Amino acid sequence: MRENVKMLVFVTNVLTFFRCFFIKSPLYIWKKTISFLKITFSKTRKVVGTLLL
């Protein structure tokens, strides 16, 4: 159970970092990062789903 909490905290930190990064970054970088994040998110969701099961 502790591992899940650690993972959640890590994800929250990453999201907070990306939010700050997005606000400061130019739009074209933002769009590229969005498409990259969608791929990463779908992979991460599979991993997290596996961990939680």
C-alpha distance (Angstrom), angle and dihedral (degrees) to the residues before:
residue distance angle dihedral
M1 . . .
R2 3.81 . .
E3 3.81 90.3 .
N4 3.82 90.1 58.7
V5 3.81 90.6 51.6
K6 3.81 90.9 49.8
M7 3.81 89.7 49.5
L8 3.80 90.9 49.6
V9 3.81 92.2 50.2
F10 3.80 90.3 48.0
V11 3.82 92.4 50.4
T12 3.82 90.7 48.0
N13 3.82 91.1 51.4
V14 3.80 91.3 48.8
L15 3.81 91.8 49.1
T16 3.80 91.2 49.3
F17 3.80 90.1 50.2
F18 3.80 92.1 49.0
R19 3.80 91.6 48.2
C20 3.83 91.0 55.9
F21 3.80 89.7 43.6
F22 3.82 93.2 50.8
I23 3.79 93.3 51.1
K24 3.81 91.4 54.2
S25 3.80 99.1 38.4
P26 3.82 127.2 88.1
L27 3.79 118.3 -102.5
Y28 3.82 98.0 -108.6
I29 3.81 90.9 55.3
W30 3.80 88.2 46.2
K31 3.81 92.1 54.6
K32 3.80 92.3 47.9
T33 3.79 90.6 48.2
I34 3.82 91.5 49.1
S35 3.80 92.2 56.6
F36 3.82 89.9 45.6
L37 3.81 90.9 48.5
K38 3.81 92.3 50.5
I39 3.81 89.6 57.8
T40 3.81 92.1 43.9
F41 3.80 91.8 46.2
S42 3.81 93.8 52.5
K43 3.81 89.8 50.2
T44 3.81 92.4 45.2
R45 3.80 91.6 48.1
K46 3.80 89.9 55.5
V47 3.81 90.9 50.2
V48 3.81 93.4 45.8
G49 3.81 90.5 46.5
T50 3.80 89.2 52.7
L51 3.82 91.8 48.8
L52 3.80 93.7 48.9
L53 3.82 94.8 49.0
